[in-house]
Amino acid sequence: MNTSPLRRPFDSNRAWQRAVALIKANRDLLLALAGVFVVLPAFAVAILLPPPALAEGADLQAALATMGEYYRENAPALVASGLFHLAGTLAMLALFTDASRPTVGQAISTGFKRMPTVIFAQIILGAAVGSMLLVPMILGDAMKSPGLTVLGVSAGLGLGIWALVRLSLIAPVVMVEALANPAQALRRSWHVTEGNALRLLFFFGLVFIAFLVSTTVIEGLVHALVLLVAGSQAAMLVSTLVATSVQAAMTVCFTAIGAASYWQLTGEPGGETAQTFS
């Protein structure tokens, strides 16, 4: 496998068209995977472990303390939900990218096998991005300079977003190339996205904003309608289910986009023909 830097111009329109084709060709299987691995755990967490309501007028420090306590108390369930979500995402990627045409069971099995590499790579990435934000905050606090803190955090945020985009194809890289070394997966994603970070950022950002707006509008409308008909408790349950369903749709969409972007940027054999599994 050639790991030299690739500079293929990224065509977001072509990536979108291919992602849509992948989703349409596999919609029945994706509905099952998204329902089991995304909707159910997200809905369970939202209903059984809702985040605490922040007191009106609470300052930032108090809000962070409240949320920190929530995450500490519910860490096992939240981590399990996240791992379940990741397993479903990797199973979808296996369906999208595996030329051997795996069954759903085989795709799930492949996803679980590849999951440790993806997890460790994401931990490394998360630690690096977190450091980009934490170090300026510590230095600014030590120097008692709010202006320096804001400037440093802003710079760290920009660098963090850039790093996230450059390493956004870790999962497709691991699934397609069967990489077992997290560092190798990070390097490979870095090479694959070389020269296309801004195009990818713009593409991912547009799709994310579209889903964010859709979720807000749809959840609000459904909540208002159900509230009028069946009361507040039913409205909360139904609107939560709708929100988690839209979240599942976003997961499917971004997974397909990741697969389509990987094939386009690498030009691997089979990259121009969508894999279909029925």
VEXVOVO-863730 format. One record per residue: residue in three letters; y, z, x of N, C-alpha, C in turn. Coordinates in Angstrom, 1 decimal. Atoms other than C-alpha are relative to their C-alpha. Layout:
<rolos>
     r      npy      npz      npx     capy     capz     capx      cpy      cpz      cpx
   ALA        Y        Z        X        Y        Z        X        Y        Z        X
...
</rolos>
This chain:
<rolos>
     r      npy      npz      npx     capy     capz     capx      cpy      cpz      cpx
   MET     -1.2      0.0      0.8      0.0      0.0      0.0      1.2      0.0      0.9
   ASN     -1.2      0.2     -0.8      3.3     -1.1      1.4      1.0      1.1     -0.4
   THR     -1.0     -1.1      0.3      5.7      1.9      1.7      1.3     -0.2      0.6
   SER     -1.3      0.3     -0.6      8.6      0.2      3.3      1.1      0.0     -1.1
   PRO     -1.1      0.0      1.0     12.0      0.5      1.5      0.0     -1.3     -0.8
   LEU     -0.1      1.2      0.8     12.2     -1.9     -1.4      1.4     -0.1     -0.7
   ARG     -1.3      0.1      0.6     15.5     -3.3     -2.7      0.0     -1.1     -1.1
   ARG      0.0      0.9      1.2     14.5     -5.3     -5.8      1.1      0.5     -1.0
   PRO     -1.0     -0.4      0.9     17.5     -5.3     -8.1     -0.6      0.4     -1.3
   PHE      0.6     -0.5      1.3     16.7     -3.3    -11.2      0.7     -0.6     -1.2
   ASP     -0.5      0.7      1.2     17.0     -5.1    -14.5     -0.3      1.0     -1.2
   SER      0.3     -1.0      1.0     17.4     -2.4    -17.2     -0.5     -0.7     -1.3
   ASN      0.5      0.7      1.3     17.0     -4.9    -20.1     -1.4     -0.4      0.1
   ARG      1.4      0.3     -0.2     13.7     -6.1    -18.7     -0.9      1.2     -0.1
   ALA      0.8     -1.2      0.1     12.5     -2.6    -18.2     -0.1      0.6     -1.4
   TRP      0.0     -0.5      1.4     13.5     -1.6    -21.7     -1.0     -0.9     -0.9
   GLN      0.9      0.8      0.8     11.7     -4.6    -23.2     -1.5      0.2      0.3
   ARG      1.4     -0.2     -0.3      8.6     -3.9    -21.3     -0.5      1.4     -0.5
   ALA      0.3     -1.3      0.5      8.7     -0.2    -22.2     -0.3      0.0     -1.5
   VAL      0.2      0.1      1.5      9.0     -1.1    -25.9     -1.4     -0.7     -0.2
   ALA      1.3      0.7      0.1      6.0     -3.5    -25.5     -1.1      0.9      0.2
   LEU      1.1     -1.0     -0.3      3.9     -0.7    -23.9     -0.2      0.9     -1.2
   ILE      0.0     -1.0      1.1      4.8      1.7    -26.8     -0.7     -0.7     -1.2
   LYS      0.6      0.7      1.2      4.0     -0.9    -29.5     -1.5     -0.2      0.2
   ALA      1.4      0.4     -0.3      0.7     -1.9    -27.9     -0.9      1.2     -0.1
   ASN      0.8     -1.2     -0.1     -0.4      1.7    -27.7      0.4      1.1     -1.0
   ARG     -0.6     -1.0      0.8      1.3      3.4    -30.6     -0.9      1.0     -0.7
   ASP      1.0     -1.0      0.6     -1.8      4.9    -32.3     -0.4      1.1      0.9
   LEU      0.4     -1.0     -0.9     -3.0      6.6    -29.2      1.2      0.9      0.5
   LEU     -1.1     -0.8     -0.3      0.5      7.7    -28.3      0.4      1.0     -1.0
   LEU     -0.3     -1.0      1.1      1.0      9.3    -31.7     -0.9      1.2      0.2
   ALA      0.9     -1.1     -0.1     -2.1     11.4    -31.1      0.3      0.8      1.2
   LEU     -0.3     -0.8     -1.2     -1.2     12.4    -27.5      1.3      0.7     -0.2
   ALA     -1.3     -0.6      0.1      2.4     13.1    -28.4     -0.1      1.2     -1.0
   GLY      0.1     -1.1      1.0      1.4     15.2    -31.5     -0.7      1.2      0.6
   VAL      0.8     -1.1     -0.5     -1.1     17.3    -29.6      0.7      0.7      1.2
   PHE     -0.5     -0.5     -1.3      0.6     17.7    -26.2      1.5      0.3      0.0
   VAL     -1.4     -0.3      0.0      4.3     17.7    -27.2      0.5      0.7     -1.2
   VAL     -0.5     -0.6      1.2      5.0     18.4    -30.8     -0.6      1.4     -0.3
   LEU      0.6     -1.2      0.4      2.5     21.2    -31.4      0.5      1.2      0.9
   PRO     -0.5     -1.1     -0.8      3.4     23.4    -28.3      1.5      0.2     -0.1
   ALA     -1.4     -0.2      0.2      7.1     22.8    -28.7      0.3      0.6     -1.3
   PHE     -0.2     -0.6      1.3      7.0     23.6    -32.4     -0.4      1.5      0.0
   ALA      0.5     -1.4     -0.1      4.9     26.8    -31.7      1.0      0.9      0.8
   VAL     -1.0     -0.8     -0.8      7.4     28.0    -29.0      1.3      0.2     -0.8
   ALA     -1.3     -0.1      0.7     10.4     27.2    -31.2     -0.1      1.0     -1.2
   ILE      0.2     -0.9      1.2      8.9     29.2    -34.2     -0.3      1.4      0.4
   LEU      0.5     -1.3     -0.4      7.1     32.0    -32.4      0.8      0.7      1.0
   LEU     -0.8     -0.6     -1.1      9.4     32.5    -29.4      1.4     -0.6      0.0
   PRO     -1.4      0.6      0.0     12.9     31.4    -30.4      0.9      0.7      1.0
   PRO     -1.0     -0.6     -1.0     15.6     31.9    -27.8      0.9      1.0     -0.7
   PRO     -0.9     -1.0      0.7     17.9     34.9    -28.6      1.4     -0.7     -0.3
   ALA     -1.4      0.5      0.3     21.2     34.2    -30.3      1.0      0.8      0.8
   LEU     -1.0     -0.6     -0.9     24.1     34.9    -28.0      1.1      0.6     -0.8
   ALA     -1.1     -0.7      0.8     26.7     37.4    -29.2      1.3     -0.8      0.1
   GLU     -1.3      0.8      0.0     30.0     35.7    -30.2      1.0      0.6      1.0
   GLY     -1.0     -0.4     -1.0     32.5     35.9    -27.4     -0.6      0.6      1.2
   ALA      0.6     -0.5     -1.2     29.9     37.0    -24.8      0.4     -0.8      1.2
   ASP     -0.4      0.7     -1.2     30.9     36.2    -21.3     -1.2     -0.6      0.7
   LEU      1.1      0.8     -0.7     28.9     34.0    -18.9     -1.1      0.9      0.6
   GLN      1.0     -0.9     -0.6     27.3     36.9    -17.1     -0.9      0.7     -1.0
   ALA      0.8     -0.6      1.1     26.1     38.6    -20.3     -1.0     -1.0     -0.6
   ALA      0.9      1.0      0.6     24.7     35.3    -21.6     -1.1     -0.3      1.0
   LEU      1.1      0.3     -1.0     22.8     34.6    -18.3     -1.0      1.2      0.0
   ALA      0.9     -1.1      0.0     21.4     38.1    -18.4     -0.9      0.0     -1.2
   THR      0.8      0.1      1.2     20.2     37.7    -22.0     -1.1     -1.1      0.1
   MET      0.9      1.1     -0.1     18.6     34.3    -21.3     -1.0      0.3      1.1
   GLY      0.9     -0.4     -1.0     17.1     35.7    -18.1     -1.1      0.9     -0.5
   GLU      1.0     -0.9      0.5     15.4     38.5    -19.9     -1.0     -0.7     -1.0
   TYR      0.8      0.8      0.9     14.1     36.0    -22.6     -1.1     -0.7      0.8
   TYR      0.9      0.8     -0.8     12.5     33.8    -19.9     -1.0      0.9      0.7
   ARG      0.9     -0.9     -0.7     11.0     36.8    -18.0     -1.1      0.5     -1.0
   GLU      0.9     -0.6      1.0      9.4     38.2    -21.2     -1.0     -1.0     -0.5
   ASN      0.8      1.0      0.6      8.0     34.9    -22.4     -0.5     -1.1      1.0
   ALA      0.3      1.0     -1.1      7.3     33.2    -19.0     -1.4     -0.6     -0.2
   PRO      1.3      0.6      0.1      3.5     32.8    -19.5     -0.2     -1.1     -1.1
   ALA      0.1      0.9      1.1      3.8     31.1    -22.9      0.8     -1.3      0.3
   LEU     -0.9      1.1     -0.2      6.7     28.9    -21.8     -0.6     -0.9      1.1
   VAL      0.6      0.8     -1.0      4.9     27.8    -18.6     -1.2     -0.7     -0.5
   ALA      1.2      0.6      0.5      1.7     27.1    -20.5      0.4     -1.2     -0.9
   SER     -0.5      1.1      0.8      3.7     24.9    -23.0      0.5     -1.1      0.9
   GLY     -0.5      1.0     -0.9      5.4     23.1    -20.1     -1.2     -0.8      0.7
   LEU      1.2      0.6     -0.6      2.0     22.4    -18.4     -0.7     -0.9     -1.0
   PHE      0.6      0.8      1.1      0.6     21.1    -21.7      0.8     -1.3     -0.2
   HIS     -0.9      1.2      0.2      3.6     18.8    -22.1     -0.2     -1.0      1.2
   LEU      0.1      0.9     -1.2      3.2     17.5    -18.5     -1.4     -0.7      0.0
   ALA      1.3      0.6      0.0     -0.6     16.9    -19.0      0.1     -1.2     -1.0
   GLY     -0.1      1.1      1.0      0.2     14.8    -22.1      0.8     -1.2      0.6
   THR     -0.8      1.1     -0.6      2.9     12.8    -20.2     -0.8     -0.8      1.0
   LEU      0.8      0.7     -1.0      0.5     12.0    -17.4     -1.1     -0.8     -0.6
   ALA      1.0      0.7      0.8     -2.2     11.0    -19.9      0.6     -1.3     -0.5
   MET     -0.7      1.2      0.5      0.3      8.6    -21.4      0.2     -1.0      1.1
   LEU     -0.2      0.9     -1.2      1.1      7.2    -17.9     -1.3     -0.7      0.4
   ALA      1.3      0.6     -0.3     -2.6      6.7    -17.3     -0.3     -1.2     -1.0
   LEU      0.2      1.1      1.0     -2.8      4.6    -20.5      0.9     -1.2      0.3
   PHE     -1.0      1.1     -0.3      0.3      2.6    -19.5     -0.3     -0.8      1.3
   THR      0.1      0.6     -1.3     -0.7      1.9    -15.9     -1.4     -0.3      0.6
   ASP      1.4      0.2     -0.5     -4.5      2.0    -15.4     -0.6     -1.3     -0.4
   ALA      0.6      1.3      0.3     -5.9     -1.5    -15.2     -1.4      0.1     -0.5
   SER      1.4     -0.1      0.4     -9.4     -0.2    -15.9     -0.2      0.3     -1.5
   ARG      0.0     -0.2      1.5     -8.4      0.4    -19.6     -0.8      1.2     -0.3
   PRO      0.7     -1.3      0.2     -9.4      4.1    -19.8      0.0      0.3     -1.5
   THR      0.0     -0.6      1.4    -10.3      5.8    -23.1      1.1      1.1      0.0
   VAL     -0.9     -1.1      0.1     -8.0      8.6    -24.3     -0.5      1.2      0.8
   GLY      0.6     -1.1     -0.7    -10.4     11.2    -22.9      0.1     -0.2      1.5
   GLN     -0.1      0.3     -1.4    -10.5      9.4    -19.5      1.5      0.2      0.5
   ALA     -1.4     -0.1     -0.4     -6.7      9.2    -19.5      0.5      1.5      0.1
   ILE     -0.3     -1.4     -0.1     -6.4     12.9    -20.2     -0.6      0.7      1.2
   SER      0.7     -0.5     -1.2     -8.9     13.7    -17.5      0.8     -0.4      1.3
   THR     -0.7      0.4     -1.2     -7.0     11.6    -15.0      1.4      0.7      0.1
   GLY     -1.3     -0.7      0.0     -3.7     13.3    -16.0     -0.2      1.4      0.6
   PHE      0.2     -1.3     -0.5     -5.2     16.7    -15.3     -0.3      0.0      1.5
   LYS      0.4      0.1     -1.5     -6.6     15.6    -11.9      1.3     -0.2      0.8
   ARG     -1.2      0.3     -0.8     -3.2     14.3    -10.8      1.1      1.0     -0.2
   MET     -1.1     -1.0      0.4     -1.2     17.2    -12.3      0.4      0.9      1.2
   PRO     -0.4     -0.9     -1.1     -1.3     19.5     -9.2      1.0     -0.6      0.9
   THR     -0.9      0.7     -0.9      0.4     16.9     -7.0      1.4     -0.1     -0.6
   VAL     -1.3      0.2      0.7      3.1     16.2     -9.6      0.7      1.4     -0.1
   ILE     -0.6     -1.4      0.1      3.7     20.0    -10.1      0.6      0.4      1.3
   PHE     -0.5     -0.4     -1.3      4.1     20.7     -6.4      1.2     -0.8      0.4
   ALA     -1.2      0.9     -0.4      6.4     17.7     -5.9      1.2      0.4     -0.9
   GLN     -1.1     -0.4      0.9      8.5     18.8     -8.9      0.6      1.4      0.5
   ILE     -0.5     -1.3     -0.5      8.7     22.4     -7.5      0.9     -0.2      1.3
   ILE     -0.8      0.3     -1.2      9.9     21.0     -4.1      1.4     -0.6     -0.4
   LEU     -1.2      0.6      0.4     12.5     18.9     -5.9      0.9      1.0     -0.7
   GLY     -0.8     -1.0      0.7     13.6     21.7     -8.2      0.6      1.0      1.0
   ALA     -0.5     -1.0     -1.0     14.0     24.1     -5.2      1.2     -0.7      0.8
   ALA     -1.1      0.7     -0.7     16.1     21.5     -3.4      1.3     -0.2     -0.8
   VAL     -1.2      0.1      0.8     18.4     20.8     -6.3      0.6      1.3     -0.3
   GLY     -0.6     -1.4      0.3     18.7     24.5     -7.1      0.8      0.5      1.2
   SER     -0.8     -0.4     -1.2     19.8     25.1     -3.5      1.3     -0.7      0.1
   MET     -1.3      0.8     -0.1     22.5     22.4     -3.8      1.0      0.7     -0.9
   LEU     -1.0     -0.7      0.9     24.0     24.5     -6.6      0.2      1.5      0.4
   LEU     -0.1     -1.4     -0.3     23.2     28.0     -5.4      0.8      0.3      1.2
   VAL     -0.7     -0.3     -1.3     24.5     27.8     -1.8      1.5     -0.1     -0.2
   PRO     -1.5     -0.1      0.2     28.1     26.8     -2.9      0.4      1.2     -0.8
   MET     -0.4     -1.2      0.7     28.1     29.6     -5.4      0.0      1.2      0.8
   ILE      0.0     -1.1     -0.9     27.1     32.1     -2.8      1.1      0.0      1.0
   LEU     -1.0      0.2     -1.0     29.5     30.8     -0.2      1.4      0.3     -0.7
   GLY     -1.3     -0.2      0.7     32.4     30.7     -2.8      0.2      1.4     -0.3
   ASP     -0.2     -1.4      0.4     31.7     34.2     -4.0      0.3      0.9      1.3
   ALA     -0.2     -0.7     -1.2     31.5     35.5     -0.4      1.4     -0.1      0.5
   MET     -1.4      0.3     -0.5     34.9     33.9      0.4      1.0      0.3     -1.0
   LYS     -0.9     -0.4      1.1     36.4     35.1     -2.9      0.9     -1.2     -0.4
   SER     -0.8      1.2      0.3     37.5     31.5     -3.6     -0.6     -0.7     -1.2
   PRO      0.5      0.8      1.2     37.0     30.2     -7.2      0.1     -1.5      0.2
   GLY     -0.2      1.4     -0.2     38.4     26.9     -6.2     -1.1     -0.6      0.8
   LEU      1.0      0.4     -0.9     36.0     26.5     -3.4     -1.4     -0.1     -0.7
   THR      1.3     -0.1      0.8     33.1     27.5     -5.7     -0.1     -1.2     -0.9
   VAL      0.1      1.1      1.0     34.0     24.9     -8.3     -0.2     -1.3      0.8
   LEU      0.1      1.2     -0.8     34.4     22.2     -5.6     -1.4     -0.1      0.5
   GLY      1.3      0.1     -0.5     31.1     23.1     -4.0     -1.1     -0.2     -1.0
   VAL      0.9      0.2      1.0     29.2     23.3     -7.2      0.0     -1.4     -0.6
   SER     -0.1      1.4      0.5     30.6     20.0     -8.4     -0.7     -1.0      1.0
   ALA      0.7      0.8     -1.0     29.5     18.4     -5.1     -1.5      0.1     -0.1
   GLY      1.4     -0.2      0.1     26.1     20.0     -5.4     -0.6     -0.6     -1.2
   LEU      0.5      0.6      1.3     25.7     18.8     -9.0     -0.1     -1.5      0.2
   GLY      0.1      1.4     -0.2     26.5     15.3     -8.0     -1.2     -0.4      0.9
   LEU      1.2      0.2     -0.9     24.0     15.4     -5.1     -1.3      0.2     -0.7
   GLY      1.3     -0.3      0.7     21.4     17.0     -7.4     -0.4     -1.1     -0.9
   ILE      0.3      1.0      0.9     21.7     14.3    -10.0     -0.4     -1.3      0.8
   TRP      0.4      1.1     -0.8     21.5     11.6     -7.3     -1.4      0.2      0.5
   ALA      1.3     -0.2     -0.5     18.4     13.2     -5.9     -1.1     -0.1     -1.1
   LEU      0.9      0.1      1.2     16.8     13.5     -9.4     -0.3     -1.4     -0.3
   VAL      0.2      1.4      0.4     17.3      9.8    -10.0     -0.8     -0.7      1.1
   ARG      0.8      0.6     -1.1     16.0      8.8     -6.5     -1.5      0.4     -0.1
   LEU      1.4     -0.5      0.1     12.9     10.9     -7.2     -0.5      0.1     -1.4
   SER      0.4      0.0      1.4     12.5     10.1    -10.9     -1.3     -0.7     -0.2
   LEU      1.3      0.7      0.2      9.4      8.0    -10.4     -1.2      0.7      0.7
   ILE      1.1     -0.7     -0.7      7.2     10.7     -8.8     -1.3     -0.1     -0.8
   ALA      1.2      0.0      0.9      4.8     10.8    -11.8     -0.6     -1.4      0.0
   PRO      0.7      1.3      0.0      4.2      7.0    -12.0     -0.5     -0.3      1.4
   VAL      0.6      0.2     -1.3      3.8      6.9     -8.2     -1.3      0.7      0.2
   VAL      1.2     -0.8     -0.2      1.2      9.6     -8.2     -1.1     -0.6     -0.9
   MET      1.1      0.5      0.9     -0.7      8.1    -11.2     -0.5     -1.3      0.4
   VAL      0.4      1.4     -0.4     -0.7      4.5    -10.0     -0.7      0.0      1.4
   GLU      0.4      0.1     -1.4     -1.2      5.1     -6.3     -1.0      1.1      0.4
   ALA      0.9     -1.1     -0.2     -3.4      8.2     -6.6      0.3      0.8      1.2
   LEU     -0.4     -0.8     -1.1     -1.4     10.2     -4.1     -0.3      1.4     -0.2
   ALA      0.4     -1.4      0.1     -2.6     13.7     -3.4      1.0      0.9      0.7
   ASN     -1.0     -0.8     -0.8      0.2     14.8     -1.0      1.3      0.0     -0.7
   PRO     -1.3      0.0      0.6      3.4     16.0     -2.8      1.1     -0.6      0.8
   ALA     -1.1      0.6     -0.9      5.6     15.1      0.2     -0.1     -1.5      0.0
   GLN      0.2      1.5      0.0      4.1     11.6      0.3      0.5     -0.6     -1.3
   ALA     -0.4      0.5      1.3      4.8     11.2     -3.5      1.5      0.0      0.0
   LEU     -1.4      0.0     -0.1      8.4     12.3     -2.9      0.6     -1.1      0.8
   ARG     -0.5      1.0     -0.9      8.9      9.9      0.0     -0.2     -1.4     -0.7
   ARG      0.3      1.3      0.6      7.3      7.0     -2.0      1.0     -0.3     -1.1
   SER     -1.0      0.2      1.0      9.6      7.5     -5.0      1.3     -0.3      0.6
   TRP     -1.3      0.2     -0.6     12.6      7.7     -2.7      0.1     -1.5      0.5
   HIS      0.0      1.4     -0.4     11.6      4.3     -1.2      0.0     -1.0     -1.1
   VAL      0.1      0.9      1.1     10.8      2.7     -4.5      1.4     -0.2     -0.7
   THR     -1.3      0.1      0.6     14.3      3.5     -5.9      1.1     -0.3      0.9
   GLU     -1.0      0.4     -1.0     16.1      2.5     -2.8      0.9     -1.1     -0.5
   GLY     -1.0      1.0      0.3     19.3      0.6     -3.6      0.2     -0.2     -1.5
   ASN     -0.1      0.1      1.5     18.9      1.1     -7.4      0.4      1.3     -0.7
   ALA     -0.2     -1.3      0.6     20.0      4.7     -8.0      1.1     -0.1     -1.1
   LEU     -1.1      0.1      1.0     23.2      3.8     -9.9     -0.5     -0.7     -1.2
   ARG      0.6      0.7      1.2     21.4      1.3    -12.1     -0.9      0.8     -0.8
   LEU      0.9     -0.8      0.7     18.7      3.7    -12.9      0.7      1.2     -0.7
   LEU     -0.7     -1.0      0.6     21.1      6.5    -13.5      0.7     -0.4     -1.3
   PHE     -0.7      0.5      1.2     23.1      4.4    -16.0     -1.0     -0.3     -1.1
   PHE      1.1      0.3      0.9     19.9      3.3    -17.7     -0.5      1.2     -0.7
   PHE      0.5     -1.2      0.5     18.4      6.7    -18.0      1.0      0.8     -0.8
   GLY     -1.0     -0.7      0.7     21.7      8.2    -19.1      0.3     -0.5     -1.3
   LEU     -0.2      0.6      1.3     22.2      5.7    -21.9     -1.1      0.4     -1.0
   VAL      1.2     -0.3      0.9     18.7      6.3    -23.3      0.1      1.5     -0.4
   PHE      0.0     -1.4      0.3     19.1     10.1    -23.0      1.1      0.3     -1.0
   ILE     -1.1     -0.2      0.9     22.5     10.1    -24.7     -0.3     -0.5     -1.4
   ALA      0.4      0.6      1.3     21.1      7.9    -27.5     -0.9      1.0     -0.7
   PHE      0.9     -1.0      0.6     18.3     10.4    -28.1      0.7      1.3     -0.4
   LEU     -0.7     -1.2      0.3     20.6     13.4    -27.9      0.8     -0.1     -1.3
   VAL     -0.8      0.2      1.2     22.9     12.0    -30.5     -0.9     -0.2     -1.3
   SER      0.9      0.2      1.1     20.0     10.9    -32.7     -0.6      1.4     -0.5
   THR      0.6     -1.3      0.3     18.4     14.4    -32.5      1.0      0.9     -0.8
   THR     -1.1     -0.8      0.6     21.7     16.1    -33.4      0.2     -0.4     -1.5
   VAL     -0.3      0.6      1.3     22.4     13.8    -36.4     -1.2      0.2     -0.9
   ILE      1.1     -0.1      0.9     18.9     13.7    -37.8     -0.4      1.4     -0.4
   GLU      0.3     -1.4      0.2     18.2     17.4    -37.4      1.0      0.6     -1.0
   GLY     -1.1     -0.5      0.8     21.6     18.2    -39.0     -0.2     -0.4     -1.5
   LEU      0.1      0.6      1.3     21.0     15.9    -42.0     -1.2      0.6     -0.7
   VAL      1.3     -0.6      0.6     17.4     17.1    -42.6      0.2      1.5     -0.4
   HIS     -0.3     -1.4      0.3     18.5     20.7    -42.4      0.8      0.2     -1.2
   ALA     -0.9     -0.2      1.2     21.3     20.3    -44.9     -0.8     -0.4     -1.3
   LEU      0.7      0.4      1.2     19.1     18.4    -47.4     -1.1      1.0     -0.4
   VAL      1.1     -0.9      0.3     16.1     20.8    -47.2      0.7      1.4     -0.4
   LEU     -0.7     -1.3      0.4     18.6     23.8    -47.4      0.4     -0.1     -1.4
   LEU     -0.4      0.1      1.4     19.8     22.5    -50.7     -1.1      0.1     -1.0
   VAL      1.2      0.1      0.9     16.3     22.0    -52.1     -0.9      1.2      0.1
   ALA      1.1     -1.0     -0.1     14.1     24.7    -50.7      0.5      1.3      0.7
   GLY     -0.5     -1.3     -0.6     16.3     27.4    -49.0      0.0      0.0      1.5
   SER     -0.3     -0.1     -1.5     17.1     28.5    -45.4     -1.3      0.0      0.8
   GLN      1.3     -0.2     -0.8     13.5     29.4    -44.3     -0.6     -1.4      0.1
   ALA      0.6      1.3     -0.1     12.1     26.0    -45.2      0.9     -1.0      0.8
   ALA     -0.9      0.9     -0.7     15.2     24.2    -43.8     -0.2      0.2      1.5
   MET      0.1     -0.3     -1.5     14.7     26.0    -40.4     -1.4     -0.6      0.5
   LEU      1.3      0.5     -0.4     11.0     25.0    -40.3      0.0     -1.5      0.1
   VAL      0.0      1.5      0.0     11.5     21.4    -41.3      0.9     -0.6      1.1
   SER     -0.9      0.6     -1.1     14.5     20.8    -39.0     -0.6      0.2      1.4
   THR      0.7     -0.3     -1.3     12.5     22.4    -36.1     -1.1     -1.1      0.2
   LEU      1.1      1.0     -0.1      9.6     20.1    -36.8      0.6     -1.4      0.3
   VAL     -0.7      1.3     -0.3     12.0     17.1    -36.9      0.5     -0.1      1.4
   ALA     -0.5      0.0     -1.3     13.6     18.1    -33.7     -1.1     -0.1      1.1
   THR      1.1      0.1     -0.9     10.3     18.5    -31.9     -0.7     -1.4      0.0
   SER      0.6      1.4      0.1      9.1     15.1    -33.2      0.9     -1.0      0.7
   VAL     -1.0      0.8     -0.8     12.3     13.5    -31.8     -0.2      0.2      1.5
   GLN      0.3     -0.3     -1.4     11.6     15.3    -28.6     -1.3     -0.8      0.5
   ALA      1.2      0.7     -0.3      8.1     13.8    -28.6      0.3     -1.5      0.2
   ALA     -0.3      1.4     -0.1      9.5     10.3    -29.2      0.8     -0.3      1.3
   MET     -0.8      0.2     -1.3     11.9     10.8    -26.2     -1.0      0.1      1.2
   THR      1.0     -0.1     -1.0      8.9     11.9    -24.1     -0.7     -1.3      0.2
   VAL      0.7      1.3      0.0      7.0      8.7    -25.0      0.9     -1.1      0.6
   CYS     -0.9      1.0     -0.5     10.0      6.6    -24.4      0.3      0.0      1.5
   PHE     -0.3     -0.2     -1.4     10.9      8.0    -21.0     -1.3     -0.2      0.9
   THR      1.3      0.3     -0.8      7.2      7.8    -19.9     -0.2     -1.5      0.1
   ALA      0.1      1.4     -0.1      7.1      4.2    -20.8      1.0     -0.7      0.9
   ILE     -1.0      0.5     -0.9     10.4      3.6    -19.1     -0.3      0.2      1.5
   GLY      0.4     -0.2     -1.3      9.1      5.2    -16.0     -1.1     -0.9      0.5
   ALA      1.0      1.0     -0.4      6.0      3.0    -15.9      0.6     -1.4      0.2
   ALA     -0.7      1.3     -0.1      8.1     -0.1    -16.6      0.9     -0.1      1.2
   SER     -0.9      0.0     -1.2     10.6      0.8    -13.9     -0.8     -0.1      1.3
   TYR      0.8      0.0     -1.2      7.9      1.5    -11.4     -0.6     -1.4      0.3
   TRP      0.5      1.3     -0.2      6.2     -1.8    -11.9      1.0     -1.1      0.4
   GLN     -1.0      0.9     -0.3      9.4     -3.7    -11.8      0.5      0.1      1.5
   LEU     -0.6     -0.2     -1.3     10.7     -2.1     -8.6     -1.0     -0.2      1.1
   THR      1.0      0.2     -1.1      7.4     -2.3     -6.7     -0.6     -1.4      0.0
   GLY      0.6      1.4      0.1      6.3     -5.8     -7.9     -1.5      0.0      0.2
   GLU      1.5     -0.1     -0.3      2.7     -4.6     -7.8     -0.7     -1.0     -0.9
   PRO      0.8      0.9      0.9      0.0     -6.9     -9.2     -0.2      0.7     -1.3
   GLY      0.1     -0.5      1.4     -0.2     -6.6    -12.9      1.3      0.5     -0.6
   GLY     -1.2     -0.5      0.4      3.4     -5.5    -13.0      0.8     -0.8     -1.1
   GLU     -0.7      0.9      1.0      4.5     -8.4    -15.2     -0.7     -0.1     -1.3
   THR      0.7      0.1      1.2      1.9     -8.0    -17.8     -0.3      1.4     -0.5
   ALA      0.2     -1.4      0.5      1.9     -4.9    -20.0     -1.5      0.3     -0.3
   GLN      1.4     -0.4      0.3     -1.4     -3.0    -20.2      0.0      0.4     -1.4
   THR      0.2     -0.4      1.3     -2.6     -2.6    -23.7     -1.3      0.7     -0.2
   PHE      1.2     -0.8      0.2     -5.2     -0.1    -24.9     -0.1      0.3     -1.5
   SER      0.2     -0.3      1.4     -6.5      0.0    -28.4     -1.4      0.5     -0.4
</rolos>
